[in-house]
Amino acid sequence: MAIPHLYKLKTFAWVLLMVLFSVGMLSGCGPSVRIYSDTDDSVRFDQYTTYSFLDFTEGNKKTISEIELNRIRVAFAREIESRGLKFRENEKEGDVSVQITVFHRQAMDRDYYSPRRYVYMERALSVDFYDNQTLTHVWHCAAVGELDSDPSERAENLPIVVAKIFEKFPLKPTTHN
């Protein structure tokens, strides 16, 4: 009678292994980014109540569509405003100025299942906060990952990536009751 029980145990173990493998494979789907952050620890971020955006770099304006740049700015504005800061139209009018920069570069990685390397485009989405009173750089964060070639996929994943960036921001989202 121990053999059918052993068979059930092996079957259960096999099914469990397959489920774990599938979950592992699915967790690789979606935006996989590395986040890098640096904060001026001497700054009290709760003192800031307003922000303004600095203009995108000329390089970003030339290589990224205006539609996508606007989409990026809106995603960042949502995260910033969820932390209680209010937007000011003119650059340098807010307590902090926010600079968003997008970088592209060719990257290389090794395929997990073979010794060959593959080349892909990598994108870094960077944000910098500058205190307009002290004229100092107070926060930097960047998300780096493989560039989605499809603009609709980039649009879909953008809020997720920006939310991951702001997990590193010193202020947590405010709750509205």
Secondary structure as GFF3:
##gff-version 3
##sequence-region A 1 177
A	DSSP	alpha_helix	2	27	.	.	.	ID=ss1
A	DSSP	beta_strand	33	39	.	.	.	ID=ss2
A	DSSP	three_ten_helix	45	47	.	.	.	ID=ss3
A	DSSP	beta_strand	50	53	.	.	.	ID=ss4
A	DSSP	alpha_helix	58	63	.	.	.	ID=ss5
A	DSSP	alpha_helix	66	81	.	.	.	ID=ss6
A	DSSP	beta_strand	86	87	.	.	.	ID=ss7
A	DSSP	beta_strand	96	110	.	.	.	ID=ss8
A	DSSP	beta_strand	117	131	.	.	.	ID=ss9
A	DSSP	beta_strand	136	146	.	.	.	ID=ss10
A	DSSP	alpha_helix	151	166	.	.	.	ID=ss11
###
